[in-house]
Amino acid sequence: MLWDIAPLPRFHDHAAFAAVNLAAIDVMEACLALDHDACRESALHGLGECHWFVPVRPRIHAAIEARSPGLLPELAAYARHARAGHVL
């Protein structure tokens, strides 16, 4: 998965790191809105990985919840796992 291998600095207490990671979350949110299940699954995976970075957790939860109603049942289940940070 892209979000597993992307060399993102994650959320450290540094403004430059936060800016890069917030831009990545923007991309994940845009992918979650695409009409393609593989893109949405990738976005859910990336958002699930970011769940552990507390400063953005409310934004991640909101993004997942906003898109979950229109997902296939399998992706809706994955969205629930991603919301809790449990992605494989």
Buried (B, 14 or more C-beta within 10 A) or exposed (E): EEBEEEEBEEBEEEEEBBEBBBEBBEBBBEBBBEEEEEBBBBBBBBBBBBBEBEEBBEBBBEBBEEBBEEBEEEBBEBBBBBBEBEBE
